[in-house]
């Protein structure tokens, strides 16, 4: 097994934990490129129910969810909140 696969398996398991997933997304939000956050959120979605389940919970089609979480995705705040809520997370703003 490649090291990358072991890391992906480890990350997938860790992202099932809400606190870890929140920290993971907060770290991704520090990057200036929004694609980093969307990629991280897609990993959280995969670990916390999968695309089909999260699409159903958000009442979005799977295609819309895939497109939204792609590198060129540009979700509205409403869509982002729905996706986070479906994964058991929420947006929170803090001072830094």
N, C-alpha and C positions, 0 to 999 in steps of 0.2 A: 504494500500500500504506500502510495506517495505521501510525503509529509504534508502536502497541501490538502489532500483528502482527509488526513487525520485532523488537521486544523479545522477544516470545514465541518467535520463531524462534531468536534469539540464545541465549536462556535454554535452550531445548530442546537446542541443540548443546552448550552449556557443561555441562549436566547429564549428558552422556554420559561426561564425565571424572569418575572416582571421587573425586578430591580436591576438585574443585569441588562435586560433589554432597554430599559430607560437610560441607564448609563451609556450604553452603546450608542443610542440615538443622540444623546447629549454630546458625546464626543464627536460624532459625525457632523453635528450642527456647527461645530467649530471651524470646519473647512469652508473656504470661500466658494467652492464649487457646489451648487445645489444638487448636482448629480450624485455627490458623495452621500448626502442625506437620503436621497431617494433609493440608492443602492442599499444602504443600511436598512431602511424601512422595508424594502422588499425581503431582505433576509429575515427580519423580524416577522413579517407576514408569513413567510414560509415555515418558520419555526413555531409560530403560535396559532396554527390552524391550517395554513396552506391557502393558496389563491382561491380555490373554489369555495371554501368555508368563509373566508373573509369577504369575498365578493357577495355571497349570500347575506351575510350579516350587515353589509353596508348598502345592500340593494343596488349594487353596481354590477355590470356584467364583468365576467372574467377578462374579456378583451379590454374593457375600459380600465380595469385595475392594472393589467399588464402595461398598458400604454401610460397610465398615470405614473407608474413606478419605474418607467424606463429612464435611461440617461437623459432623454429629451423631454421627459414628463414635466408638466407645469400645473400641478394640482391647485385647485382653489383651497382656501382655508377650510371651507365647508367639507370638501372631500378629504382633506388631510385629517381633520377632526374625526370624521366618520371612520376612517381607516384605523386611526389610533385607538378609538373607542372599541372597535371590533377586536383589537388585539389586547384589550385590557389596559391600555395606556391613555395618557392625556397630555396636552400641551400645558406647560407651566413656564412662566417667565420669572427669572431671578435676576437680581443685580449682580454685576461682576466687577 
